Each structure stands twice: as structure tokens, then as C-alpha cells.
Amino acid sequence: MARKRNLKLKCPICKKPVNSQDADFPFCSERCRLIDLGKWASGAYVISSPLQDTDDGIEDLSRDPDENF
Ligand SMILES: [Zn+2]
């Protein structure tokens, strides 16, 4: 009964079904892979960092580097 299943996912770029065994997985093609790369390069994907939610403890990061010595 343990049949090997193909994991079917969707290409994050064009939403086409992608076979998990595909060479370009998780993208449907190299074209979509490159599009995704371009998105990262152009900053379309922004890492969601809750800068507004942090309290004053984050101020340590902007201190003078000399003070860490
Ligand atoms: Zn695609």
C-alpha cells in the first residue's frame, strides 16, 4: 500500500503545478527560477522585521563601534 507519491507543489512564480522531482523544483522551469532570483535582487521580497515593534533595547545596535571594545 505504500505507494510512492509525487509531491505536487505550485510554482511560486506562475502557480503552475510542479513535480517535486523536477530539476527546477520548486519552480516549474529555469525561467521562473531566474525570475525569482531577480525578485530577490531587486528587493521585492522584504524580510519582515518588526522594526516598529521593538523596544529601546535595539538601540545598542546603532552605537559607536568603539564602545564595544
Ligand atoms: Zn513557473
N, CA, C, O and the ligand as a Tripos MOL2 file, in Angstrom:
@<TRIPOS>MOLECULE
protein
  277   275    70     0     0
PROTEIN
NO_CHARGES

@<TRIPOS>ATOM
      1 N           0.8180   -1.2110    0.0000 N.3       1 MET1
      2 CA          0.0000    0.0000    0.0000 C.3       1 MET1
      3 C           0.8530    1.2640    0.0000 C.2       1 MET1
      4 O           0.3850    2.3500   -0.3430 O.2       1 MET1
      5 N           2.1140    1.1010    0.3920 N.am      2 ALA2
      6 CA          2.9750    2.2840    0.4660 C.3       2 ALA2
      7 C           3.4270    2.6890   -0.9320 C.2       2 ALA2
      8 O           4.5230    2.3590   -1.3850 O.2       2 ALA2
      9 N           2.5550    3.3990   -1.5790 N.am      3 ARG3
     10 CA          2.8730    3.8270   -2.9270 C.3       3 ARG3
     11 C           3.6640    5.1270   -2.8860 C.2       3 ARG3
     12 O           3.3270    6.0370   -2.1300 O.2       3 ARG3
     13 N           4.6880    5.2140   -3.6740 N.am      4 LYS4
     14 CA          5.4900    6.4370   -3.6860 C.3       4 LYS4
     15 C           4.7030    7.5470   -4.3780 C.2       4 LYS4
     16 O           4.2610    7.4280   -5.5210 O.2       4 LYS4
     17 N           4.5570    8.6110   -3.6340 N.am      5 ARG5
     18 CA          3.7630    9.7060   -4.1710 C.3       5 ARG5
     19 C           4.6570   10.8250   -4.6790 C.2       5 ARG5
     20 O           5.7110   11.1160   -4.1130 O.2       5 ARG5
     21 N           4.2150   11.4260   -5.7360 N.am      6 ASN6
     22 CA          4.9040   12.6220   -6.2020 C.3       6 ASN6
     23 C           4.3300   13.8180   -5.4750 C.2       6 ASN6
     24 O           3.1220   14.0550   -5.4900 O.2       6 ASN6
     25 N           5.1970   14.5540   -4.8500 N.am      7 LEU7
     26 CA          4.7390   15.7340   -4.1420 C.3       7 LEU7
     27 C           4.4240   16.8230   -5.1590 C.2       7 LEU7
     28 O           5.2940   17.2890   -5.8950 O.2       7 LEU7
     29 N           3.1740   17.2080   -5.1750 N.am      8 LYS8
     30 CA          2.7750   18.2180   -6.1420 C.3       8 LYS8
     31 C           2.6970   19.5790   -5.4610 C.2       8 LYS8
     32 O           1.9090   19.8000   -4.5410 O.2       8 LYS8
     33 N           3.5340   20.4690   -5.9410 N.am      9 LEU9
     34 CA          3.5120   21.8200   -5.4080 C.3       9 LEU9
     35 C           3.3280   22.7960   -6.5580 C.2       9 LEU9
     36 O           3.4190   22.4380   -7.7320 O.2       9 LEU9
     37 N           3.0710   24.0160   -6.1860 N.am     10 LYS10
     38 CA          2.8660   25.0300   -7.2210 C.3      10 LYS10
     39 C           4.0950   25.9060   -7.3410 C.2      10 LYS10
     40 O           4.7360   26.2630   -6.3520 O.2      10 LYS10
     41 N           4.3970   26.2350   -8.5580 N.am     11 CYS11
     42 CA          5.4960   27.1460   -8.8060 C.3      11 CYS11
     43 C           5.1730   28.4920   -8.1550 C.2      11 CYS11
     44 O           4.1070   29.0560   -8.4000 O.2      11 CYS11
     45 N           6.0780   29.0050   -7.3330 N.am     12 PRO12
     46 CA          5.7950   30.2580   -6.6330 C.3      12 PRO12
     47 C           5.6970   31.4510   -7.5770 C.2      12 PRO12
     48 O           5.2250   32.5190   -7.1880 O.2      12 PRO12
     49 N           6.1370   31.2720   -8.7960 N.am     13 ILE13
     50 CA          6.1130   32.3900   -9.7300 C.3      13 ILE13
     51 C           4.8450   32.3970  -10.5560 C.2      13 ILE13
     52 O           4.1210   33.3920  -10.5850 O.2      13 ILE13
     53 N           4.5720   31.2850  -11.2300 N.am     14 CYS14
     54 CA          3.4430   31.2680  -12.1580 C.3      14 CYS14
     55 C           2.3190   30.3690  -11.6800 C.2      14 CYS14
     56 O           1.2990   30.2330  -12.3570 O.2      14 CYS14
     57 N           2.4980   29.7480  -10.5050 N.am     15 LYS15
     58 CA          1.4570   28.9290   -9.8780 C.3      15 LYS15
     59 C           1.1190   27.6870  -10.6780 C.2      15 LYS15
     60 O           0.0420   27.1150  -10.5070 O.2      15 LYS15
     61 N           2.0000   27.2700  -11.5300 N.am     16 LYS16
     62 CA          1.7840   26.0230  -12.2400 C.3      16 LYS16
     63 C           2.1680   24.8720  -11.3400 C.2      16 LYS16
     64 O           3.1030   24.9980  -10.5490 O.2      16 LYS16
     65 N           1.4740   23.7520  -11.4380 N.am     17 PRO17
     66 CA          1.8440   22.5860  -10.6290 C.3      17 PRO17
     67 C           3.2490   22.1070  -10.9890 C.2      17 PRO17
     68 O           3.5950   21.9680  -12.1630 O.2      17 PRO17
     69 N           4.0380   21.8620   -9.9630 N.am     18 VAL18
     70 CA          5.4170   21.4410  -10.1780 C.3      18 VAL18
     71 C           5.6350   20.0880   -9.5370 C.2      18 VAL18
     72 O           5.1540   19.8300   -8.4340 O.2      18 VAL18
     73 N           6.3470   19.2420  -10.2160 N.am     19 ASN19
     74 CA          6.7030   17.9570   -9.6660 C.3      19 ASN19
     75 C           7.9350   18.1100   -8.7910 C.2      19 ASN19
     76 O           8.9170   18.7450   -9.1760 O.2      19 ASN19
     77 N           7.8640   17.5150   -7.6000 N.am     20 SER20
     78 CA          8.9720   17.6820   -6.6560 C.3      20 SER20
     79 C          10.2500   17.0450   -7.1760 C.2      20 SER20
     80 O          11.3390   17.3270   -6.6760 O.2      20 SER20
     81 N          10.1150   16.1790   -8.1890 N.am     21 GLN21
     82 CA         11.3090   15.5410   -8.7340 C.3      21 GLN21
     83 C          11.8530   16.3020   -9.9320 C.2      21 GLN21
     84 O          12.8150   15.8840  -10.5780 O.2      21 GLN21
     85 N          11.2240   17.4080  -10.2040 N.am     22 ASP22
     86 CA         11.6650   18.1990  -11.3380 C.3      22 ASP22
     87 C          13.0230   18.8310  -11.0470 C.2      22 ASP22
     88 O          13.3360   19.1410   -9.8970 O.2      22 ASP22
     89 N          13.8060   19.0140  -12.0670 N.am     23 ALA23
     90 CA         15.1480   19.5610  -11.8780 C.3      23 ALA23
     91 C          15.0960   20.9980  -11.3750 C.2      23 ALA23
     92 O          15.9800   21.4520  -10.6500 O.2      23 ALA23
     93 N          14.0570   21.6900  -11.7690 N.am     24 ASP24
     94 CA         13.9700   23.0990  -11.3970 C.3      24 ASP24
     95 C          13.0970   23.3270  -10.1730 C.2      24 ASP24
     96 O          12.7960   24.4670   -9.8180 O.2      24 ASP24
     97 N          12.6970   22.2460   -9.5370 N.am     25 PHE25
     98 CA         11.8930   22.3710   -8.3290 C.3      25 PHE25
     99 C          12.5420   23.3440   -7.3490 C.2      25 PHE25
    100 O          13.7660   23.3130   -7.2200 O.2      25 PHE25
    101 N          11.8090   24.1990   -6.6570 N.am     26 PRO26
    102 CA         10.3440   24.2780   -6.6360 C.3      26 PRO26
    103 C           9.7420   25.1310   -7.7450 C.2      26 PRO26
    104 O           8.5740   25.5120   -7.6770 O.2      26 PRO26
    105 N          10.5270   25.4230   -8.7440 N.am     27 PHE27
    106 CA          9.9830   26.2140   -9.8430 C.3      27 PHE27
    107 C           9.6700   25.2980  -11.0140 C.2      27 PHE27
    108 O          10.2310   24.2080  -11.1280 O.2      27 PHE27
    109 N           8.7790   25.7420  -11.8760 N.am     28 CYS28
    110 CA          8.3560   24.8900  -12.9710 C.3      28 CYS28
    111 C           9.3910   24.8770  -14.0780 C.2      28 CYS28
    112 O           9.4280   23.9530  -14.8910 O.2      28 CYS28
    113 N          10.2260   25.8940  -14.1120 N.am     29 SER29
    114 CA         11.2050   25.9810  -15.1800 C.3      29 SER29
    115 C          12.3440   26.8930  -14.7360 C.2      29 SER29
    116 O          12.2510   27.6000  -13.7330 O.2      29 SER29
    117 N          13.4040   26.8510  -15.5050 N.am     30 GLU30
    118 CA         14.5300   27.7060  -15.1610 C.3      30 GLU30
    119 C          14.1330   29.1750  -15.2740 C.2      30 GLU30
    120 O          14.6450   30.0310  -14.5510 O.2      30 GLU30
    121 N          13.2240   29.4450  -16.1830 N.am     31 ARG31
    122 CA         12.7820   30.8210  -16.3680 C.3      31 ARG31
    123 C          12.2010   31.3780  -15.0660 C.2      31 ARG31
    124 O          12.5360   32.4820  -14.6390 O.2      31 ARG31
    125 N          11.3290   30.5900  -14.4530 N.am     32 CYS32
    126 CA         10.7130   31.0520  -13.2140 C.3      32 CYS32
    127 C          11.7470   31.1510  -12.1020 C.2      32 CYS32
    128 O          11.6680   32.0170  -11.2310 O.2      32 CYS32
    129 N          12.7050   30.2570  -12.1510 N.am     33 ARG33
    130 CA         13.7510   30.3110  -11.1290 C.3      33 ARG33
    131 C          14.5150   31.6310  -11.2360 C.2      33 ARG33
    132 O          14.8260   32.2730  -10.2330 O.2      33 ARG33
    133 N          14.8040   32.0120  -12.4660 N.am     34 LEU34
    134 CA         15.5380   33.2530  -12.6640 C.3      34 LEU34
    135 C          14.6820   34.4510  -12.2770 C.2      34 LEU34
    136 O          15.1870   35.4350  -11.7370 O.2      34 LEU34
    137 N          13.4010   34.3660  -12.5510 N.am     35 ILE35
    138 CA         12.5110   35.4610  -12.1590 C.3      35 ILE35
    139 C          12.5370   35.6330  -10.6470 C.2      35 ILE35
    140 O          12.5660   36.7480  -10.1250 O.2      35 ILE35
    141 N          12.5260   34.4900   -9.9590 N.am     36 ASP36
    142 CA         12.5600   34.5510   -8.5050 C.3      36 ASP36
    143 C          13.8760   35.1460   -8.0320 C.2      36 ASP36
    144 O          13.9020   35.9490   -7.0990 O.2      36 ASP36
    145 N          14.9520   34.7580   -8.6670 N.am     37 LEU37
    146 CA         16.2460   35.3240   -8.3160 C.3      37 LEU37
    147 C          16.2270   36.8370   -8.4960 C.2      37 LEU37
    148 O          16.7290   37.5860   -7.6570 O.2      37 LEU37
    149 N          15.6450   37.2650   -9.5930 N.am     38 GLY38
    150 CA         15.5810   38.6950   -9.8640 C.3      38 GLY38
    151 C          14.7800   39.4330   -8.8130 C.2      38 GLY38
    152 O          15.0910   40.5700   -8.4580 O.2      38 GLY38
    153 N          13.7410   38.7710   -8.3200 N.am     39 LYS39
    154 CA         12.9350   39.4020   -7.2720 C.3      39 LYS39
    155 C          13.7710   39.6650   -6.0360 C.2      39 LYS39
    156 O          13.7080   40.7370   -5.4330 O.2      39 LYS39
    157 N          14.5580   38.6590   -5.6750 N.am     40 TRP40
    158 CA         15.4110   38.8400   -4.5090 C.3      40 TRP40
    159 C          16.3850   39.9770   -4.7460 C.2      40 TRP40
    160 O          16.6110   40.8120   -3.8700 O.2      40 TRP40
    161 N          16.9590   40.0000   -5.9360 N.am     41 ALA41
    162 CA         17.9820   41.0010   -6.2280 C.3      41 ALA41
    163 C          17.3980   42.4030   -6.1930 C.2      41 ALA41
    164 O          18.0630   43.3440   -5.7600 O.2      41 ALA41
    165 N          16.1670   42.5470   -6.6440 N.am     42 SER42
    166 CA         15.5830   43.8790   -6.7110 C.3      42 SER42
    167 C          14.8850   44.2480   -5.4060 C.2      42 SER42
    168 O          14.3130   45.3310   -5.2850 O.2      42 SER42
    169 N          14.9350   43.3540   -4.4430 N.am     43 GLY43
    170 CA         14.3630   43.6630   -3.1400 C.3      43 GLY43
    171 C          12.8560   43.5670   -3.0970 C.2      43 GLY43
    172 O          12.2180   44.1660   -2.2310 O.2      43 GLY43
    173 N          12.2800   42.8200   -4.0220 N.am     44 ALA44
    174 CA         10.8310   42.6590   -3.9970 C.3      44 ALA44
    175 C          10.4070   41.8620   -2.7690 C.2      44 ALA44
    176 O           9.3350   42.0800   -2.2030 O.2      44 ALA44
    177 N          11.2670   40.9390   -2.3760 N.am     45 TYR45
    178 CA         10.9990   40.1970   -1.1610 C.3      45 TYR45
    179 C          11.6460   40.9290    0.0060 C.2      45 TYR45
    180 O          12.8710   41.0000    0.1050 O.2      45 TYR45
    181 N          10.8440   41.4530    0.8560 N.am     46 VAL46
    182 CA         11.3870   42.1600    2.0080 C.3      46 VAL46
    183 C          11.2270   41.2860    3.2400 C.2      46 VAL46
    184 O          10.1370   40.8090    3.5540 O.2      46 VAL46
    185 N          12.3120   41.0960    3.9100 N.am     47 ILE47
    186 CA         12.2500   40.3140    5.1440 C.3      47 ILE47
    187 C          11.4540   41.1130    6.1720 C.2      47 ILE47
    188 O          11.8000   42.2400    6.5260 O.2      47 ILE47
    189 N          10.3970   40.4960    6.6280 N.am     48 SER48
    190 CA          9.5150   41.2190    7.5450 C.3      48 SER48
    191 C          10.1380   41.2990    8.9310 C.2      48 SER48
    192 O          10.0600   40.3620    9.7250 O.2      48 SER48
    193 N          10.7450   42.4200    9.1940 N.am     49 SER49
    194 CA         11.3120   42.6250   10.5250 C.3      49 SER49
    195 C          10.5130   43.7110   11.2260 C.2      49 SER49
    196 O          10.4470   44.8440   10.7500 O.2      49 SER49
    197 N           9.9240   43.3770   12.3240 N.am     50 PRO50
    198 CA          9.0590   44.3280   13.0300 C.3      50 PRO50
    199 C           9.8600   45.4250   13.7100 C.2      50 PRO50
    200 O           9.9840   45.4600   14.9350 O.2      50 PRO50
    201 N          10.3970   46.3140   12.8980 N.am     51 LEU51
    202 CA         11.2210   47.3760   13.4570 C.3      51 LEU51
    203 C          10.4100   48.2700   14.3860 C.2      51 LEU51
    204 O          10.9260   48.7990   15.3700 O.2      51 LEU51
    205 N           9.1400   48.4250   14.0570 N.am     52 GLN52
    206 CA          8.3080   49.3240   14.8450 C.3      52 GLN52
    207 C           7.9530   48.7300   16.2070 C.2      52 GLN52
    208 O           7.6650   49.4460   17.1660 O.2      52 GLN52
    209 N           7.9840   47.3980   16.2600 N.am     53 ASP53
    210 CA          7.5150   46.7490   17.4840 C.3      53 ASP53
    211 C           8.5950   46.5960   18.5470 C.2      53 ASP53
    212 O           8.2980   46.3260   19.7110 O.2      53 ASP53
    213 N           9.8350   46.7700   18.1440 N.am     54 THR54
    214 CA         10.9120   46.5410   19.0990 C.3      54 THR54
    215 C          10.9800   47.6660   20.1260 C.2      54 THR54
    216 O          10.6320   48.8100   19.8360 O.2      54 THR54
    217 N          11.4210   47.3310   21.2970 N.am     55 ASP55
    218 CA         11.5680   48.3710   22.3140 C.3      55 ASP55
    219 C          12.9610   48.9880   22.2380 C.2      55 ASP55
    220 O          13.6850   48.7570   21.2690 O.2      55 ASP55
    221 N          13.3250   49.7310   23.1980 N.am     56 ASP56
    222 CA         14.5460   50.5240   23.1230 C.3      56 ASP56
    223 C          15.8210   49.6820   23.1810 C.2      56 ASP56
    224 O          16.9120   50.2090   22.9630 O.2      56 ASP56
    225 N          15.7040   48.4040   23.4660 N.am     57 GLY57
    226 CA         16.8820   47.5480   23.5450 C.3      57 GLY57
    227 C          17.6600   47.5010   22.2450 C.2      57 GLY57
    228 O          18.8590   47.2220   22.2460 O.2      57 GLY57
    229 N          16.9820   47.7750   21.1280 N.am     58 ILE58
    230 CA         17.6300   47.7010   19.8180 C.3      58 ILE58
    231 C          18.6370   48.8330   19.6440 C.2      58 ILE58
    232 O          19.4680   48.7810   18.7370 O.2      58 ILE58
    233 N          18.5780   49.8260   20.4740 N.am     59 GLU59
    234 CA         19.4710   50.9690   20.3200 C.3      59 GLU59
    235 C          20.9360   50.5760   20.4360 C.2      59 GLU59
    236 O          21.8120   51.2600   19.9070 O.2      59 GLU59
    237 N          21.1940   49.4890   21.1180 N.am     60 ASP60
    238 CA         22.5750   49.0340   21.2690 C.3      60 ASP60
    239 C          23.2420   48.7800   19.9290 C.2      60 ASP60
    240 O          24.4580   48.9200   19.7960 O.2      60 ASP60
    241 N          22.4360   48.4010   18.9250 N.am     61 LEU61
    242 CA         22.9940   48.0570   17.6330 C.3      61 LEU61
    243 C          23.5520   49.2690   16.9150 C.2      61 LEU61
    244 O          24.4710   49.1380   16.1060 O.2      61 LEU61
    245 N          23.0180   50.4360   17.1920 N.am     62 SER62
    246 CA         23.4300   51.6260   16.4580 C.3      62 SER62
    247 C          24.4940   52.4180   17.2050 C.2      62 SER62
    248 O          24.7960   53.5590   16.8550 O.2      62 SER62
    249 N          25.0390   51.8210   18.2050 N.am     63 ARG63
    250 CA         26.0570   52.5260   18.9660 C.3      63 ARG63
    251 C          27.3630   52.6230   18.1900 C.2      63 ARG63
    252 O          27.5540   51.9620   17.1690 O.2      63 ARG63
    253 N          28.2310   53.4400   18.6870 N.am     64 ASP64
    254 CA         29.5590   53.5580   18.0980 C.3      64 ASP64
    255 C          30.2870   52.2210   18.2270 C.2      64 ASP64
    256 O          30.2580   51.6030   19.2910 O.2      64 ASP64
    257 N          30.9320   51.7750   17.1650 N.am     65 PRO65
    258 CA         31.6750   50.5030   17.2340 C.3      65 PRO65
    259 C          32.7690   50.5640   18.2960 C.2      65 PRO65
    260 O          33.1250   49.5390   18.8780 O.2      65 PRO65
    261 N          33.2910   51.7310   18.5460 N.am     66 ASP66
    262 CA         34.3840   51.8580   19.5120 C.3      66 ASP66
    263 C          33.9400   51.4510   20.9120 C.2      66 ASP66
    264 O          34.7350   50.9660   21.7170 O.2      66 ASP66
    265 N          32.6580   51.6580   21.1830 N.am     67 GLU67
    266 CA         32.1830   51.3810   22.5330 C.3      67 GLU67
    267 C          32.1620   49.8850   22.8450 C.2      67 GLU67
    268 O          32.1500   49.4780   24.0060 O.2      67 GLU67
    269 N          32.1590   49.0830   21.7900 N.am     68 ASN68
    270 CA         32.1250   47.6430   22.0220 C.3      68 ASN68
    271 C          33.4750   47.1010   22.4260 C.2      68 ASN68
    272 O          33.5790   45.9620   22.8820 O.2      68 ASN68
    273 N          34.4840   47.8850   22.2690 N.am     69 PHE69
    274 CA         35.8280   47.4070   22.5660 C.3      69 PHE69
    275 C          36.1000   47.3740   24.0560 C.2      69 PHE69
    276 O          37.1930   46.9930   24.4750 O.2      69 PHE69
    277 ZN          6.6500   28.7610  -13.0690 Zn       70 ZN70
@<TRIPOS>BOND
     1     1     2 1
     2     2     3 1
     3     3     4 2
     4     3     5 am
     5     5     6 1
     6     6     7 1
     7     7     8 2
     8     7     9 am
     9     9    10 1
    10    10    11 1
    11    11    12 2
    12    11    13 am
    13    13    14 1
    14    14    15 1
    15    15    16 2
    16    15    17 am
    17    17    18 1
    18    18    19 1
    19    19    20 2
    20    19    21 am
    21    21    22 1
    22    22    23 1
    23    23    24 2
    24    23    25 am
    25    25    26 1
    26    26    27 1
    27    27    28 2
    28    27    29 am
    29    29    30 1
    30    30    31 1
    31    31    32 2
    32    31    33 am
    33    33    34 1
    34    34    35 1
    35    35    36 2
    36    35    37 am
    37    37    38 1
    38    38    39 1
    39    39    40 2
    40    39    41 am
    41    41    42 1
    42    42    43 1
    43    43    44 2
    44    43    45 am
    45    45    46 1
    46    46    47 1
    47    47    48 2
    48    47    49 am
    49    49    50 1
    50    50    51 1
    51    51    52 2
    52    51    53 am
    53    53    54 1
    54    54    55 1
    55    55    56 2
    56    55    57 am
    57    57    58 1
    58    58    59 1
    59    59    60 2
    60    59    61 am
    61    61    62 1
    62    62    63 1
    63    63    64 2
    64    63    65 am
    65    65    66 1
    66    66    67 1
    67    67    68 2
    68    67    69 am
    69    69    70 1
    70    70    71 1
    71    71    72 2
    72    71    73 am
    73    73    74 1
    74    74    75 1
    75    75    76 2
    76    75    77 am
    77    77    78 1
    78    78    79 1
    79    79    80 2
    80    79    81 am
    81    81    82 1
    82    82    83 1
    83    83    84 2
    84    83    85 am
    85    85    86 1
    86    86    87 1
    87    87    88 2
    88    87    89 am
    89    89    90 1
    90    90    91 1
    91    91    92 2
    92    91    93 am
    93    93    94 1
    94    94    95 1
    95    95    96 2
    96    95    97 am
    97    97    98 1
    98    98    99 1
    99    99   100 2
   100    99   101 am
   101   101   102 1
   102   102   103 1
   103   103   104 2
   104   103   105 am
   105   105   106 1
   106   106   107 1
   107   107   108 2
   108   107   109 am
   109   109   110 1
   110   110   111 1
   111   111   112 2
   112   111   113 am
   113   113   114 1
   114   114   115 1
   115   115   116 2
   116   115   117 am
   117   117   118 1
   118   118   119 1
   119   119   120 2
   120   119   121 am
   121   121   122 1
   122   122   123 1
   123   123   124 2
   124   123   125 am
   125   125   126 1
   126   126   127 1
   127   127   128 2
   128   127   129 am
   129   129   130 1
   130   130   131 1
   131   131   132 2
   132   131   133 am
   133   133   134 1
   134   134   135 1
   135   135   136 2
   136   135   137 am
   137   137   138 1
   138   138   139 1
   139   139   140 2
   140   139   141 am
   141   141   142 1
   142   142   143 1
   143   143   144 2
   144   143   145 am
   145   145   146 1
   146   146   147 1
   147   147   148 2
   148   147   149 am
   149   149   150 1
   150   150   151 1
   151   151   152 2
   152   151   153 am
   153   153   154 1
   154   154   155 1
   155   155   156 2
   156   155   157 am
   157   157   158 1
   158   158   159 1
   159   159   160 2
   160   159   161 am
   161   161   162 1
   162   162   163 1
   163   163   164 2
   164   163   165 am
   165   165   166 1
   166   166   167 1
   167   167   168 2
   168   167   169 am
   169   169   170 1
   170   170   171 1
   171   171   172 2
   172   171   173 am
   173   173   174 1
   174   174   175 1
   175   175   176 2
   176   175   177 am
   177   177   178 1
   178   178   179 1
   179   179   180 2
   180   179   181 am
   181   181   182 1
   182   182   183 1
   183   183   184 2
   184   183   185 am
   185   185   186 1
   186   186   187 1
   187   187   188 2
   188   187   189 am
   189   189   190 1
   190   190   191 1
   191   191   192 2
   192   191   193 am
   193   193   194 1
   194   194   195 1
   195   195   196 2
   196   195   197 am
   197   197   198 1
   198   198   199 1
   199   199   200 2
   200   199   201 am
   201   201   202 1
   202   202   203 1
   203   203   204 2
   204   203   205 am
   205   205   206 1
   206   206   207 1
   207   207   208 2
   208   207   209 am
   209   209   210 1
   210   210   211 1
   211   211   212 2
   212   211   213 am
   213   213   214 1
   214   214   215 1
   215   215   216 2
   216   215   217 am
   217   217   218 1
   218   218   219 1
   219   219   220 2
   220   219   221 am
   221   221   222 1
   222   222   223 1
   223   223   224 2
   224   223   225 am
   225   225   226 1
   226   226   227 1
   227   227   228 2
   228   227   229 am
   229   229   230 1
   230   230   231 1
   231   231   232 2
   232   231   233 am
   233   233   234 1
   234   234   235 1
   235   235   236 2
   236   235   237 am
   237   237   238 1
   238   238   239 1
   239   239   240 2
   240   239   241 am
   241   241   242 1
   242   242   243 1
   243   243   244 2
   244   243   245 am
   245   245   246 1
   246   246   247 1
   247   247   248 2
   248   247   249 am
   249   249   250 1
   250   250   251 1
   251   251   252 2
   252   251   253 am
   253   253   254 1
   254   254   255 1
   255   255   256 2
   256   255   257 am
   257   257   258 1
   258   258   259 1
   259   259   260 2
   260   259   261 am
   261   261   262 1
   262   262   263 1
   263   263   264 2
   264   263   265 am
   265   265   266 1
   266   266   267 1
   267   267   268 2
   268   267   269 am
   269   269   270 1
   270   270   271 1
   271   271   272 2
   272   271   273 am
   273   273   274 1
   274   274   275 1
   275   275   276 2
@<TRIPOS>SUBSTRUCTURE
     1 MET1         2 RESIDUE 1 A MET
     2 ALA2         6 RESIDUE 1 A ALA
     3 ARG3        10 RESIDUE 1 A ARG
     4 LYS4        14 RESIDUE 1 A LYS
     5 ARG5        18 RESIDUE 1 A ARG
     6 ASN6        22 RESIDUE 1 A ASN
     7 LEU7        26 RESIDUE 1 A LEU
     8 LYS8        30 RESIDUE 1 A LYS
     9 LEU9        34 RESIDUE 1 A LEU
    10 LYS10       38 RESIDUE 1 A LYS
    11 CYS11       42 RESIDUE 1 A CYS
    12 PRO12       46 RESIDUE 1 A PRO
    13 ILE13       50 RESIDUE 1 A ILE
    14 CYS14       54 RESIDUE 1 A CYS
    15 LYS15       58 RESIDUE 1 A LYS
    16 LYS16       62 RESIDUE 1 A LYS
    17 PRO17       66 RESIDUE 1 A PRO
    18 VAL18       70 RESIDUE 1 A VAL
    19 ASN19       74 RESIDUE 1 A ASN
    20 SER20       78 RESIDUE 1 A SER
    21 GLN21       82 RESIDUE 1 A GLN
    22 ASP22       86 RESIDUE 1 A ASP
    23 ALA23       90 RESIDUE 1 A ALA
    24 ASP24       94 RESIDUE 1 A ASP
    25 PHE25       98 RESIDUE 1 A PHE
    26 PRO26      102 RESIDUE 1 A PRO
    27 PHE27      106 RESIDUE 1 A PHE
    28 CYS28      110 RESIDUE 1 A CYS
    29 SER29      114 RESIDUE 1 A SER
    30 GLU30      118 RESIDUE 1 A GLU
    31 ARG31      122 RESIDUE 1 A ARG
    32 CYS32      126 RESIDUE 1 A CYS
    33 ARG33      130 RESIDUE 1 A ARG
    34 LEU34      134 RESIDUE 1 A LEU
    35 ILE35      138 RESIDUE 1 A ILE
    36 ASP36      142 RESIDUE 1 A ASP
    37 LEU37      146 RESIDUE 1 A LEU
    38 GLY38      150 RESIDUE 1 A GLY
    39 LYS39      154 RESIDUE 1 A LYS
    40 TRP40      158 RESIDUE 1 A TRP
    41 ALA41      162 RESIDUE 1 A ALA
    42 SER42      166 RESIDUE 1 A SER
    43 GLY43      170 RESIDUE 1 A GLY
    44 ALA44      174 RESIDUE 1 A ALA
    45 TYR45      178 RESIDUE 1 A TYR
    46 VAL46      182 RESIDUE 1 A VAL
    47 ILE47      186 RESIDUE 1 A ILE
    48 SER48      190 RESIDUE 1 A SER
    49 SER49      194 RESIDUE 1 A SER
    50 PRO50      198 RESIDUE 1 A PRO
    51 LEU51      202 RESIDUE 1 A LEU
    52 GLN52      206 RESIDUE 1 A GLN
    53 ASP53      210 RESIDUE 1 A ASP
    54 THR54      214 RESIDUE 1 A THR
    55 ASP55      218 RESIDUE 1 A ASP
    56 ASP56      222 RESIDUE 1 A ASP
    57 GLY57      226 RESIDUE 1 A GLY
    58 ILE58      230 RESIDUE 1 A ILE
    59 GLU59      234 RESIDUE 1 A GLU
    60 ASP60      238 RESIDUE 1 A ASP
    61 LEU61      242 RESIDUE 1 A LEU
    62 SER62      246 RESIDUE 1 A SER
    63 ARG63      250 RESIDUE 1 A ARG
    64 ASP64      254 RESIDUE 1 A ASP
    65 PRO65      258 RESIDUE 1 A PRO
    66 ASP66      262 RESIDUE 1 A ASP
    67 GLU67      266 RESIDUE 1 A GLU
    68 ASN68      270 RESIDUE 1 A ASN
    69 PHE69      274 RESIDUE 1 A PHE
    70 ZN70       277 GROUP 0 **** ****
